[in-house]
Amino acid sequence: MENFKGYLMVFADSDIFGWLAIICLVVALLGLFKNARKRKAHKTMMYLCVLIVPVIHIAGTYYLNTSVP
């Protein structure tokens, strides 16, 4: 469990959030087109984009603040 806490602490402050932001931006921009918006894959990606960033941030911040150096 200790390795998982370390992983989340590093992940919360890594460049992966930048990549997630870019992916979410692309998905959001695709939503401007009616054909893309109607697809189930797009709806799933929008849901994941909205859900994953706050969940990872909350988990990483929690473990970052509760770990003792």
C-alpha positions as CSV (number, residue, x, y, z in Angstrom):
1,M,0.0,0.0,0.0
2,E,2.9,2.3,0.7
3,N,4.0,2.1,-3.0
4,F,0.5,3.1,-4.1
5,K,0.6,6.2,-1.9
6,G,3.9,7.2,-3.4
7,Y,2.6,6.6,-6.9
8,L,-0.4,8.8,-6.3
9,M,1.7,11.6,-4.7
10,V,4.0,11.7,-7.7
11,F,1.1,11.3,-10.2
12,A,-0.8,14.3,-8.7
13,D,2.2,16.6,-9.5
14,S,3.4,15.1,-12.7
15,D,3.1,16.1,-16.3
16,I,0.5,13.5,-16.9
17,F,-2.1,16.0,-15.8
18,G,-1.0,18.2,-18.7
19,W,-1.6,15.3,-21.1
20,L,-4.9,14.6,-19.5
21,A,-5.8,18.2,-20.0
22,I,-4.9,18.1,-23.7
23,I,-6.9,14.9,-24.2
24,C,-9.9,16.4,-22.5
25,L,-9.6,19.5,-24.6
26,V,-9.5,17.5,-27.8
27,V,-12.6,15.5,-26.6
28,A,-14.4,18.8,-25.7
29,L,-13.5,20.3,-29.1
30,L,-14.8,17.2,-30.9
31,G,-18.1,17.8,-29.0
32,L,-18.6,20.9,-31.1
33,F,-19.4,18.7,-34.0
34,K,-22.9,17.1,-33.9
35,N,-21.8,13.8,-35.5
36,A,-19.1,13.2,-32.9
37,R,-21.4,14.3,-30.1
38,K,-23.9,11.6,-31.0
39,R,-21.4,8.7,-30.7
40,K,-21.3,6.6,-27.6
41,A,-17.5,6.6,-27.6
42,H,-17.5,10.4,-27.4
43,K,-20.0,10.4,-24.5
44,T,-17.9,7.8,-22.7
45,M,-14.7,9.9,-23.2
46,M,-16.5,13.0,-22.0
47,Y,-17.6,11.2,-18.8
48,L,-14.1,9.9,-18.2
49,C,-12.5,13.3,-18.7
50,V,-14.9,14.9,-16.3
51,L,-14.5,12.1,-13.7
52,I,-10.8,11.1,-13.8
53,V,-9.0,14.4,-13.3
54,P,-10.7,15.3,-10.0
55,V,-10.6,11.8,-8.7
56,I,-6.8,11.4,-9.3
57,H,-6.2,14.9,-7.9
58,I,-8.2,14.3,-4.7
59,A,-6.5,10.9,-4.1
60,G,-3.0,12.3,-4.8
61,T,-3.5,15.3,-2.6
62,Y,-5.0,13.2,0.2
63,Y,-2.0,10.9,0.2
64,L,0.4,13.8,-0.2
65,N,-1.0,15.5,2.9
66,T,-1.3,12.4,5.1
67,S,2.1,10.9,4.4
68,V,4.9,11.4,7.0
69,P,8.3,12.1,5.4
